[in-house]
Amino acid sequence: MQVAIPIFPRFTALDAVGPYEVIQRLPDVEPVFVAEQRGEVRTENGFLGMVADATFAEVPAPDVVIVPGGFGSRALLEENPLLAWLRAVHPGTRYTTSVCTGALLLAAAGLLDGLTATTHWGAVDVLQELGAVPVHQRVVEHLDRRIITAAGVSSGIDMAIRLVALLEDDLAARATQVFIEYDPEPPFDAGHPSKVGDDVMARVAEYRNARR
C-alpha cells in the first residue's frame, strides 16, 4: 500500500511526520515523500529539511494521500503541479486526506466543493473562500468521497490513527497508537483559541509574525 505525502517549501514538519509515524507502522505500507522535484525541501522556518524521494510524475497512483499544511500552502492556491497531481490521483485513492492548511490545497484542487472540512483555526476564512464549509472539529470524514481532513498540526496524529482503523481495523489502530505511546496529557488546556485569553493570542500573533 503506497502512502504519498506531498511536501512543498515552507510546509509544517509535524503535519507530515505525525501521520507518517503512525501509518508507517503498518507492515504493508510504503510511505513516500513526493514533490515537484526530488531532493530537499525546507520546512516553514527553514531550520529543517526533508527529502522528497519521488516526483509527482513518479507517483501516479498512490493508495493514500496525506497533504500537510504550513505557511507555504498559501503560495500554492493557484494552479500548479501539486494541485494538478491531487486532482489526477484522487479518483484512484482509497483515501485522500489533509492536515492543517493542507485542507486549503484540497479545496483549491476542487476536492472539497460544498463539503464540510476542518483546518487550522487561523485559516477558516480562506477555506470557506475556496468552496468548503468549515467546521470546528478535530477530524472530519466524508467516507463516501474518500476524503478526511484534520485540524491544526497535532490533529494529524488523530487522523492517521483513524485512517489505520479504516485501512485495517480497530485492533491495528490501537496497536499503532500504543506503539508510538500516543497518550497525550498536555500541561495546559490551551489547544484552541476558544480556550485561552487575549494575552495568549497576542503571544501567538507575535510568534506567528516572527516566522512569516
Secondary structure, DSSP 8 states (H G I E B T S, - for coil): -EEEEE--TTB-HHHHHHHHHHHTTSTT-EEEEEESSSEEEEBTTSS-EEEE-EEGGG-SS-SEEEE--SGGGGGGSSS-HHHHHHHHHGGG-SEEEEETTHHHHHHHTTSSTT-EE---GGGHHHHHHTT-EE---SEEEETTTTEEEE-STTHHHHHHHHHHHHHS-HHHHHHHHHHTT-----SSS-SSGGGS-HHHHHHHHHHHHHT-
